[in-house]
């Protein structure tokens, strides 16, 4: 584990040097550099210069910027337009990155120093979660999952973090997507889009290790969500989907581009995993929080327990869905799924297979709690 940590730290140093001078994989400078209103810097790098291709197993890859999954459904179940946010709203300023490039967030020396304080992956310790999951069975075969999650900004400071995520698991292999407030990772307490990768040996967020191939110029991982829900005002949510490509074997990530449309933004290539082909055996939806020893735990979601059935005052993941290993939807509309709250005095979760508001809220979970703050 020490050696693997050193490998990641070495990669981060190389990544920092590349993004400061941008040498990239093939020695090319960034095509364009964009500074956002939040002070973040994104380098628009040539597709072939992105961090993923530093992975030793991807040196002789045949991936290209026009790649698409073999098959996918673009349609998001019709969401209420008054509360739905899209990838277009997170587009980088100055017309964003040009076609054929991908946005890579630049990290400073201070960022990399702060990253040394990041906790181990949540699977290496007992995390504080409030989740709904599939039945824990190693014989399960899931080819994907999705959710539409309300976007909130639970107060997190210092080394605390609070997040909502869709998580797929097979053995030690784990991939995640969602939103998180994480001052240690991002340097502020804004709610940001994130992905996470773990192969049982190495793990990282976003593009901080060579694990995810970006194919869209519209996918700025680490970018803050522009619109945040307010329990006393407007509500905003986002659609996330992960799906296994049956022909190519990669795990594709889809994000909501237009109000009712998914687009593929990239994939975790099959080469970076030891054993994550064909299917996942467990899927989780819901919230997770963290504080280091001796520090009070932060709120989760809206900070409210799901003691009443109200998506207006409690954080939710609606229209949660499962795919089988053939890519077909599994009917969970009338199935109660297992719920887990590792600290029920501080956080809780409720599962509603049929929430009762029509197709907009089919299978919905409510989760959250005040923590110790």
PyMOL commands that set and color helices and strands:
alter all, ss='L'
color gray80, all
select helices_A, chain A and resi 2-21+47-49+51-54+56-58+81-83+87-90+109-115+122-124+183-186+270-272+358-361
alter helices_A, ss='H'
color red, helices_A
select strands_A, chain A and resi 32-35+41-46+101-105+128-133+142-150+161-170+173-182+191-198+203-205+213-214+237-244+251-258+261-268+282-290+315-324+329-330+338-341+348-352+364-368
alter strands_A, ss='S'
color yellow, strands_A
deselect
rebuild
show_as cartoon
